Amino acid sequence: FPSHDIRILTAENHENAVEILGCSGRWLATGRGEMFLNAETAPGGELLPTTAQGLKIPLLANAGAMGSGEEALHDDVIVGTLTVSPNWVSSRIRPSSDRALRFIHAYGDSMAPTFADGDVLLVDTGARDPSHIDGVYVLTVHERLFIKRVRQRLDGAIEVSSDNPTVKTIDVLNGEHQIQVLGRVVWAWNGKKL
């Protein structure tokens, strides 16, 4: 490996990793013992479904395009699961429901620098109303999946745009578009909270 790719696990980095991942410090340092500590409850007291390893979130075969769009699969095809700490979900993500969380891949550059090509995104499929919360959403338009920023303008219109200033596109939804909101992106596997 080139020397600039090597990361040293300092005490500060170790503490940050434990906090972000919500895992056991002993497990992170040695690989021994339980990966996660006791199961936590979500806001509102709902017990999150966990295993000894943590909360398992489905990884879908669907991929959202940050550009020209990816063909949407008509059914959610689960290709695996990613396990996260229930404490991390309840304290950092606060989803509409833990069962509404899904991971998908994102491709393209229209949402750079917010997301990079190939990032894995955590989507809250229970958050489907951009008029309540501005953010980045997974959208279906003409049977293609897109990942775009959606916000409500001061005049009340809903605007869909890209973050990349070199490919900035803005569409205003005026009722003529057939758009389905599939969920709001709540975390990118690049460590940026939205």
One Martini backbone bead per residue (centre of mass of N, CA, C, O) as a GRO file, in nm:
protein
  194
    1PHE     BB    1   0.098   0.034   0.019
    2PRO     BB    2   0.069   0.343   0.028
    3SER     BB    3   0.147   0.560   0.277
    4HIS     BB    4  -0.122   0.744   0.251
    5ASP     BB    5  -0.321   0.482   0.321
    6ILE     BB    6  -0.220   0.471   0.604
    7ARG     BB    7  -0.359   0.404   0.924
    8ILE     BB    8  -0.356   0.527   1.246
    9LEU     BB    9  -0.451   0.400   1.568
   10THR     BB   10  -0.544   0.615   1.773
   11ALA     BB   11  -0.699   0.704   2.055
   12GLU     BB   12  -0.882   0.912   1.915
   13ASN     BB   13  -0.975   0.733   1.679
   14HIS     BB   14  -1.091   0.509   1.852
   15GLU     BB   15  -1.310   0.679   1.993
   16ASN     BB   16  -1.451   0.770   1.733
   17ALA     BB   17  -1.520   0.487   1.625
   18VAL     BB   18  -1.691   0.396   1.864
   19GLU     BB   19  -1.902   0.621   1.842
   20ILE     BB   20  -1.992   0.585   1.544
   21LEU     BB   21  -2.034   0.258   1.554
   22GLY     BB   22  -2.109   0.141   1.848
   23CYS     BB   23  -1.878  -0.026   1.953
   24SER     BB   24  -1.652  -0.212   2.090
   25GLY     BB   25  -1.338  -0.136   2.189
   26ARG     BB   26  -1.221  -0.420   2.211
   27TRP     BB   27  -1.307  -0.523   1.934
   28LEU     BB   28  -1.162  -0.303   1.764
   29ALA     BB   29  -0.868  -0.368   1.877
   30THR     BB   30  -0.889  -0.718   1.872
   31GLY     BB   31  -1.158  -0.895   1.781
   32ARG     BB   32  -1.282  -0.939   2.065
   33GLY     BB   33  -1.579  -1.027   2.143
   34GLU     BB   34  -1.826  -0.814   2.137
   35MET     BB   35  -1.922  -0.588   1.907
   36PHE     BB   36  -2.178  -0.529   2.080
   37LEU     BB   37  -2.362  -0.413   2.298
   38ASN     BB   38  -2.634  -0.351   2.418
   39ALA     BB   39  -2.937  -0.309   2.347
   40GLU     BB   40  -3.142  -0.059   2.218
   41THR     BB   41  -3.350   0.217   2.207
   42ALA     BB   42  -3.563   0.396   2.055
   43PRO     BB   43  -3.731   0.649   2.003
   44GLY     BB   44  -4.013   0.574   2.212
   45GLY     BB   45  -3.911   0.261   2.301
   46GLU     BB   46  -3.831   0.097   2.062
   47LEU     BB   47  -3.726  -0.210   1.987
   48LEU     BB   48  -3.458  -0.321   1.831
   49PRO     BB   49  -3.367  -0.544   1.594
   50THR     BB   50  -3.138  -0.787   1.714
   51THR     BB   51  -2.830  -0.910   1.746
   52ALA     BB   52  -2.527  -0.977   1.870
   53GLN     BB   53  -2.416  -0.780   1.629
   54GLY     BB   54  -2.697  -0.626   1.557
   55LEU     BB   55  -2.833  -0.429   1.312
   56LYS     BB   56  -3.008  -0.543   1.030
   57ILE     BB   57  -2.957  -0.415   0.697
   58PRO     BB   58  -3.062  -0.397   0.394
   59LEU     BB   59  -2.922  -0.476   0.075
   60LEU     BB   60  -2.974  -0.350  -0.234
   61ALA     BB   61  -2.973  -0.379  -0.583
   62ASN     BB   62  -3.044  -0.113  -0.599
   63ALA     BB   63  -2.957   0.185  -0.790
   64GLY     BB   64  -2.862   0.514  -0.769
   65ALA     BB   65  -2.856   0.802  -0.966
   66MET     BB   66  -2.606   1.068  -1.027
   67GLY     BB   67  -2.783   1.147  -1.312
   68SER     BB   68  -2.937   0.953  -1.563
   69GLY     BB   69  -3.011   0.692  -1.436
   70GLU     BB   70  -3.163   0.398  -1.311
   71GLU     BB   71  -3.301   0.113  -1.336
   72ALA     BB   72  -3.583  -0.002  -1.197
   73LEU     BB   73  -3.683  -0.218  -0.978
   74HIS     BB   74  -3.989  -0.369  -0.898
   75ASP     BB   75  -3.823  -0.507  -0.672
   76ASP     BB   76  -3.688  -0.581  -0.379
   77VAL     BB   77  -3.344  -0.678  -0.375
   78ILE     BB   78  -3.174  -0.878  -0.159
   79VAL     BB   79  -2.804  -0.914  -0.116
   80GLY     BB   80  -2.798  -0.825   0.194
   81THR     BB   81  -2.623  -0.719   0.494
   82LEU     BB   82  -2.588  -0.459   0.736
   83THR     BB   83  -2.420  -0.398   1.040
   84VAL     BB   84  -2.539  -0.211   1.318
   85SER     BB   85  -2.578  -0.001   1.569
   86PRO     BB   86  -2.847   0.076   1.762
   87ASN     BB   87  -2.727   0.327   1.895
   88TRP     BB   88  -2.657   0.478   1.636
   89VAL     BB   89  -2.943   0.490   1.520
   90SER     BB   90  -3.084   0.636   1.767
   91SER     BB   91  -2.869   0.886   1.787
   92ARG     BB   92  -2.812   0.963   1.462
   93ILE     BB   93  -3.070   0.894   1.276
   94ARG     BB   94  -3.373   0.870   1.344
   95PRO     BB   95  -3.598   0.702   1.225
   96SER     BB   96  -3.915   0.622   1.149
   97SER     BB   97  -3.795   0.322   1.117
   98ASP     BB   98  -3.596   0.051   1.139
   99ARG     BB   99  -3.757  -0.110   0.903
  100ALA     BB  100  -3.700   0.137   0.678
  101LEU     BB  101  -3.415   0.051   0.630
  102ARG     BB  102  -3.172   0.108   0.357
  103PHE     BB  103  -2.934  -0.006   0.127
  104ILE     BB  104  -2.749   0.172  -0.132
  105HIS     BB  105  -2.623   0.250  -0.438
  106ALA     BB  106  -2.413   0.506  -0.587
  107TYR     BB  107  -2.409   0.676  -0.910
  108GLY     BB  108  -2.201   0.926  -0.998
  109ASP     BB  109  -2.162   1.315  -1.004
  110SER     BB  110  -2.417   1.513  -0.933
  111MET     BB  111  -2.355   1.497  -0.593
  112ALA     BB  112  -2.108   1.644  -0.593
  113PRO     BB  113  -1.954   1.632  -0.279
  114THR     BB  114  -2.157   1.468  -0.107
  115PHE     BB  115  -2.114   1.238  -0.322
  116ALA     BB  116  -1.973   0.943  -0.438
  117ASP     BB  117  -1.887   0.718  -0.645
  118GLY     BB  118  -2.010   0.423  -0.473
  119ASP     BB  119  -2.171   0.489  -0.252
  120VAL     BB  120  -2.326   0.408   0.053
  121LEU     BB  121  -2.673   0.430   0.130
  122LEU     BB  122  -2.897   0.547   0.376
  123VAL     BB  123  -3.248   0.468   0.379
  124ASP     BB  124  -3.562   0.621   0.455
  125THR     BB  125  -3.870   0.479   0.356
  126GLY     BB  126  -4.059   0.663   0.558
  127ALA     BB  127  -3.937   0.924   0.406
  128ARG     BB  128  -4.173   1.088   0.160
  129ASP     BB  129  -4.184   1.415   0.249
  130PRO     BB  130  -4.038   1.705   0.127
  131SER     BB  131  -4.231   1.925   0.263
  132HIS     BB  132  -4.103   1.867   0.559
  133ILE     BB  133  -3.806   1.767   0.443
  134ASP     BB  134  -3.523   1.857   0.350
  135GLY     BB  135  -3.324   1.675   0.094
  136VAL     BB  136  -3.216   1.356   0.013
  137TYR     BB  137  -3.353   1.160  -0.255
  138VAL     BB  138  -3.532   0.883  -0.371
  139LEU     BB  139  -3.626   0.853  -0.717
  140THR     BB  140  -3.900   0.798  -0.945
  141VAL     BB  141  -3.854   0.827  -1.308
  142HIS     BB  142  -3.942   0.658  -1.565
  143GLU     BB  143  -3.818   0.391  -1.429
  144ARG     BB  144  -3.602   0.566  -1.263
  145LEU     BB  145  -3.326   0.617  -1.057
  146PHE     BB  146  -3.275   0.884  -0.818
  147ILE     BB  147  -3.040   1.124  -0.672
  148LYS     BB  148  -3.175   1.408  -0.495
  149ARG     BB  149  -3.238   1.728  -0.425
  150VAL     BB  150  -3.501   1.838  -0.196
  151ARG     BB  151  -3.706   2.142  -0.201
  152GLN     BB  152  -3.868   2.412  -0.053
  153ARG     BB  153  -3.980   2.693  -0.157
  154LEU     BB  154  -4.107   3.000  -0.081
  155ASP     BB  155  -4.354   2.947  -0.299
  156GLY     BB  156  -4.393   2.607  -0.249
  157ALA     BB  157  -4.218   2.478  -0.437
  158ILE     BB  158  -4.067   2.194  -0.576
  159GLU     BB  159  -3.717   2.113  -0.577
  160VAL     BB  160  -3.485   1.963  -0.812
  161SER     BB  161  -3.135   1.873  -0.752
  162SER     BB  162  -2.797   1.923  -0.783
  163ASP     BB  163  -2.471   1.965  -0.633
  164ASN     BB  164  -2.313   1.988  -0.886
  165PRO     BB  165  -2.201   2.274  -1.047
  166THR     BB  166  -2.132   2.136  -1.338
  167VAL     BB  167  -2.446   1.975  -1.325
  168LYS     BB  168  -2.666   2.171  -1.277
  169THR     BB  169  -2.999   2.082  -1.187
  170ILE     BB  170  -3.340   2.214  -1.231
  171ASP     BB  171  -3.656   2.117  -1.096
  172VAL     BB  172  -4.002   2.184  -1.107
  173LEU     BB  173  -4.281   2.085  -0.943
  174ASN     BB  174  -4.618   2.094  -1.125
  175GLY     BB  175  -4.777   1.799  -1.181
  176GLU     BB  176  -4.643   1.671  -1.458
  177HIS     BB  177  -4.496   1.471  -1.285
  178GLN     BB  178  -4.390   1.126  -1.235
  179ILE     BB  179  -4.327   1.096  -0.894
  180GLN     BB  180  -4.142   0.885  -0.669
  181VAL     BB  181  -4.092   0.858  -0.329
  182LEU     BB  182  -3.870   0.630  -0.148
  183GLY     BB  183  -3.664   0.826   0.016
  184ARG     BB  184  -3.430   0.927   0.265
  185VAL     BB  185  -3.117   1.032   0.302
  186VAL     BB  186  -2.915   0.975   0.617
  187TRP     BB  187  -2.649   0.819   0.497
  188ALA     BB  188  -2.305   0.796   0.427
  189TRP     BB  189  -2.023   0.582   0.365
  190ASN     BB  190  -1.844   0.868   0.430
  191GLY     BB  191  -1.957   1.007   0.713
  192LYS     BB  192  -2.213   1.178   0.628
  193LYS     BB  193  -2.445   1.376   0.763
  194LEU     BB  194  -2.799   1.483   0.683
   0.00000   0.00000   0.00000
